[in-house]
Amino acid sequence: MRERRLLLLWRRPPPPLEAMPSVSGS
């Protein structure tokens, strides 16, 4: 069942770079 959850997460589009703290900090 976990594999299906991972597939759904991978299928979802990546979050905006702005949301990433790493990019914001740089």
mmCIF file as Biopython writes it, N, C-alpha, C and O atoms, coordinates in Angstrom:
data_model
#
loop_
_atom_site.group_PDB
_atom_site.id
_atom_site.type_symbol
_atom_site.label_atom_id
_atom_site.label_alt_id
_atom_site.label_comp_id
_atom_site.label_asym_id
_atom_site.label_entity_id
_atom_site.label_seq_id
_atom_site.pdbx_PDB_ins_code
_atom_site.Cartn_x
_atom_site.Cartn_y
_atom_site.Cartn_z
_atom_site.occupancy
_atom_site.B_iso_or_equiv
_atom_site.auth_seq_id
_atom_site.auth_asym_id
_atom_site.pdbx_PDB_model_num
ATOM 1   N N  . MET A ? 1  ? 0.856  -1.216 0.000   1.0 0.0 1  A 1 
ATOM 2   C CA . MET A ? 1  ? 0.000  0.000  0.000   1.0 0.0 1  A 1 
ATOM 3   C C  . MET A ? 1  ? 0.884  1.256  0.000   1.0 0.0 1  A 1 
ATOM 4   O O  . MET A ? 1  ? 0.538  2.275  -0.598  1.0 0.0 1  A 1 
ATOM 5   N N  . ARG A ? 2  ? 2.016  1.159  0.675   1.0 0.0 2  A 1 
ATOM 6   C CA . ARG A ? 2  ? 2.893  2.354  0.734   1.0 0.0 2  A 1 
ATOM 7   C C  . ARG A ? 2  ? 3.362  2.720  -0.672  1.0 0.0 2  A 1 
ATOM 8   O O  . ARG A ? 2  ? 3.473  3.898  -1.013  1.0 0.0 2  A 1 
ATOM 9   N N  . GLU A ? 3  ? 3.631  1.715  -1.470  1.0 0.0 3  A 1 
ATOM 10  C CA . GLU A ? 3  ? 4.110  2.011  -2.836  1.0 0.0 3  A 1 
ATOM 11  C C  . GLU A ? 3  ? 3.100  2.881  -3.580  1.0 0.0 3  A 1 
ATOM 12  O O  . GLU A ? 3  ? 3.477  3.816  -4.285  1.0 0.0 3  A 1 
ATOM 13  N N  . ARG A ? 4  ? 1.824  2.570  -3.419  1.0 0.0 4  A 1 
ATOM 14  C CA . ARG A ? 4  ? 0.796  3.375  -4.120  1.0 0.0 4  A 1 
ATOM 15  C C  . ARG A ? 4  ? 0.860  4.816  -3.625  1.0 0.0 4  A 1 
ATOM 16  O O  . ARG A ? 4  ? 0.725  5.751  -4.414  1.0 0.0 4  A 1 
ATOM 17  N N  . ARG A ? 5  ? 1.062  4.994  -2.354  1.0 0.0 5  A 1 
ATOM 18  C CA . ARG A ? 5  ? 1.111  6.376  -1.806  1.0 0.0 5  A 1 
ATOM 19  C C  . ARG A ? 5  ? 2.298  7.102  -2.419  1.0 0.0 5  A 1 
ATOM 20  O O  . ARG A ? 5  ? 2.188  8.265  -2.805  1.0 0.0 5  A 1 
ATOM 21  N N  . LEU A ? 6  ? 3.426  6.420  -2.507  1.0 0.0 6  A 1 
ATOM 22  C CA . LEU A ? 6  ? 4.625  7.060  -3.077  1.0 0.0 6  A 1 
ATOM 23  C C  . LEU A ? 6  ? 4.356  7.447  -4.532  1.0 0.0 6  A 1 
ATOM 24  O O  . LEU A ? 6  ? 4.731  8.531  -4.979  1.0 0.0 6  A 1 
ATOM 25  N N  . LEU A ? 7  ? 3.709  6.551  -5.251  1.0 0.0 7  A 1 
ATOM 26  C CA . LEU A ? 7  ? 3.424  6.846  -6.668  1.0 0.0 7  A 1 
ATOM 27  C C  . LEU A ? 7  ? 2.566  8.107  -6.767  1.0 0.0 7  A 1 
ATOM 28  O O  . LEU A ? 7  ? 2.803  8.955  -7.627  1.0 0.0 7  A 1 
ATOM 29  N N  . LEU A ? 8  ? 1.585  8.228  -5.902  1.0 0.0 8  A 1 
ATOM 30  C CA . LEU A ? 8  ? 0.704  9.412  -5.943  1.0 0.0 8  A 1 
ATOM 31  C C  . LEU A ? 8  ? 1.527  10.670 -5.668  1.0 0.0 8  A 1 
ATOM 32  O O  . LEU A ? 8  ? 1.352  11.693 -6.330  1.0 0.0 8  A 1 
ATOM 33  N N  . LEU A ? 9  ? 2.422  10.583 -4.689  1.0 0.0 9  A 1 
ATOM 34  C CA . LEU A ? 9  ? 3.231  11.762 -4.352  1.0 0.0 9  A 1 
ATOM 35  C C  . LEU A ? 9  ? 4.140  12.116 -5.527  1.0 0.0 9  A 1 
ATOM 36  O O  . LEU A ? 9  ? 4.307  13.286 -5.871  1.0 0.0 9  A 1 
ATOM 37  N N  . TRP A ? 10 ? 4.728  11.071 -6.142  1.0 0.0 10 A 1 
ATOM 38  C CA . TRP A ? 10 ? 5.637  11.333 -7.266  1.0 0.0 10 A 1 
ATOM 39  C C  . TRP A ? 10 ? 4.860  11.923 -8.438  1.0 0.0 10 A 1 
ATOM 40  O O  . TRP A ? 10 ? 5.355  12.807 -9.137  1.0 0.0 10 A 1 
ATOM 41  N N  . ARG A ? 11 ? 3.633  11.426 -8.652  1.0 0.0 11 A 1 
ATOM 42  C CA . ARG A ? 11 ? 2.826  11.917 -9.780  1.0 0.0 11 A 1 
ATOM 43  C C  . ARG A ? 11 ? 2.483  13.389 -9.571  1.0 0.0 11 A 1 
ATOM 44  O O  . ARG A ? 11 ? 2.410  14.160 -10.528 1.0 0.0 11 A 1 
ATOM 45  N N  . ARG A ? 12 ? 2.277  13.766 -8.336  1.0 0.0 12 A 1 
ATOM 46  C CA . ARG A ? 12 ? 1.906  15.177 -8.061  1.0 0.0 12 A 1 
ATOM 47  C C  . ARG A ? 12 ? 3.006  16.119 -8.546  1.0 0.0 12 A 1 
ATOM 48  O O  . ARG A ? 12 ? 4.183  15.767 -8.479  1.0 0.0 12 A 1 
ATOM 49  N N  . PRO A ? 13 ? 2.656  17.282 -9.023  1.0 0.0 13 A 1 
ATOM 50  C CA . PRO A ? 13 ? 3.676  18.237 -9.496  1.0 0.0 13 A 1 
ATOM 51  C C  . PRO A ? 13 ? 4.499  18.741 -8.319  1.0 0.0 13 A 1 
ATOM 52  O O  . PRO A ? 13 ? 3.972  18.862 -7.213  1.0 0.0 13 A 1 
ATOM 53  N N  . PRO A ? 14 ? 5.771  19.035 -8.526  1.0 0.0 14 A 1 
ATOM 54  C CA . PRO A ? 14 ? 6.635  19.511 -7.444  1.0 0.0 14 A 1 
ATOM 55  C C  . PRO A ? 14 ? 6.161  20.865 -6.928  1.0 0.0 14 A 1 
ATOM 56  O O  . PRO A ? 14 ? 5.596  21.649 -7.690  1.0 0.0 14 A 1 
ATOM 57  N N  . PRO A ? 15 ? 6.383  21.151 -5.643  1.0 0.0 15 A 1 
ATOM 58  C CA . PRO A ? 15 ? 5.946  22.428 -5.059  1.0 0.0 15 A 1 
ATOM 59  C C  . PRO A ? 15 ? 6.759  23.579 -5.639  1.0 0.0 15 A 1 
ATOM 60  O O  . PRO A ? 15 ? 7.851  23.356 -6.161  1.0 0.0 15 A 1 
ATOM 61  N N  . PRO A ? 16 ? 6.255  24.787 -5.558  1.0 0.0 16 A 1 
ATOM 62  C CA . PRO A ? 16 ? 6.980  25.950 -6.098  1.0 0.0 16 A 1 
ATOM 63  C C  . PRO A ? 16 ? 8.313  26.126 -5.384  1.0 0.0 16 A 1 
ATOM 64  O O  . PRO A ? 16 ? 8.415  25.872 -4.184  1.0 0.0 16 A 1 
ATOM 65  N N  . LEU A ? 17 ? 9.320  26.553 -6.110  1.0 0.0 17 A 1 
ATOM 66  C CA . LEU A ? 17 ? 10.658 26.720 -5.498  1.0 0.0 17 A 1 
ATOM 67  C C  . LEU A ? 17 ? 10.568 27.693 -4.320  1.0 0.0 17 A 1 
ATOM 68  O O  . LEU A ? 17 ? 11.281 27.542 -3.328  1.0 0.0 17 A 1 
ATOM 69  N N  . GLU A ? 18 ? 9.702  28.678 -4.434  1.0 0.0 18 A 1 
ATOM 70  C CA . GLU A ? 18 ? 9.577  29.671 -3.347  1.0 0.0 18 A 1 
ATOM 71  C C  . GLU A ? 18 ? 9.216  28.983 -2.035  1.0 0.0 18 A 1 
ATOM 72  O O  . GLU A ? 18 ? 9.634  29.423 -0.964  1.0 0.0 18 A 1 
ATOM 73  N N  . ALA A ? 19 ? 8.438  27.901 -2.119  1.0 0.0 19 A 1 
ATOM 74  C CA . ALA A ? 19 ? 8.004  27.213 -0.894  1.0 0.0 19 A 1 
ATOM 75  C C  . ALA A ? 19 ? 9.204  26.529 -0.235  1.0 0.0 19 A 1 
ATOM 76  O O  . ALA A ? 19 ? 9.203  26.314 0.977   1.0 0.0 19 A 1 
ATOM 77  N N  . MET A ? 20 ? 10.226 26.186 -1.021  1.0 0.0 20 A 1 
ATOM 78  C CA . MET A ? 20 ? 11.395 25.488 -0.447  1.0 0.0 20 A 1 
ATOM 79  C C  . MET A ? 20 ? 12.223 26.458 0.395   1.0 0.0 20 A 1 
ATOM 80  O O  . MET A ? 20 ? 12.645 27.499 -0.109  1.0 0.0 20 A 1 
ATOM 81  N N  . PRO A ? 21 ? 12.461 26.136 1.663   1.0 0.0 21 A 1 
ATOM 82  C CA . PRO A ? 21 ? 13.261 27.020 2.530   1.0 0.0 21 A 1 
ATOM 83  C C  . PRO A ? 21 ? 14.693 27.116 2.030   1.0 0.0 21 A 1 
ATOM 84  O O  . PRO A ? 21 ? 15.319 28.170 2.144   1.0 0.0 21 A 1 
ATOM 85  N N  . SER A ? 22 ? 15.219 26.029 1.477   1.0 0.0 22 A 1 
ATOM 86  C CA . SER A ? 22 ? 16.614 26.026 0.991   1.0 0.0 22 A 1 
ATOM 87  C C  . SER A ? 22 ? 16.798 27.124 -0.057  1.0 0.0 22 A 1 
ATOM 88  O O  . SER A ? 22 ? 17.755 27.894 0.013   1.0 0.0 22 A 1 
ATOM 89  N N  . VAL A ? 23 ? 15.893 27.197 -1.021  1.0 0.0 23 A 1 
ATOM 90  C CA . VAL A ? 23 ? 16.024 28.199 -2.087  1.0 0.0 23 A 1 
ATOM 91  C C  . VAL A ? 23 ? 15.844 29.597 -1.500  1.0 0.0 23 A 1 
ATOM 92  O O  . VAL A ? 23 ? 16.569 30.525 -1.860  1.0 0.0 23 A 1 
ATOM 93  N N  . SER A ? 24 ? 14.886 29.742 -0.605  1.0 0.0 24 A 1 
ATOM 94  C CA . SER A ? 24 ? 14.622 31.064 -0.011  1.0 0.0 24 A 1 
ATOM 95  C C  . SER A ? 24 ? 15.859 31.533 0.756   1.0 0.0 24 A 1 
ATOM 96  O O  . SER A ? 24 ? 16.252 32.695 0.657   1.0 0.0 24 A 1 
ATOM 97  N N  . GLY A ? 25 ? 16.470 30.622 1.522   1.0 0.0 25 A 1 
ATOM 98  C CA . GLY A ? 25 ? 17.643 30.980 2.333   1.0 0.0 25 A 1 
ATOM 99  C C  . GLY A ? 25 ? 18.796 31.404 1.442   1.0 0.0 25 A 1 
ATOM 100 O O  . GLY A ? 25 ? 19.503 32.361 1.757   1.0 0.0 25 A 1 
ATOM 101 N N  . SER A ? 26 ? 18.995 30.703 0.333   1.0 0.0 26 A 1 
ATOM 102 C CA . SER A ? 26 ? 20.145 31.023 -0.533  1.0 0.0 26 A 1 
ATOM 103 C C  . SER A ? 26 ? 20.008 32.443 -1.059  1.0 0.0 26 A 1 
ATOM 104 O O  . SER A ? 26 ? 20.869 32.911 -1.805  1.0 0.0 26 A 1 
#
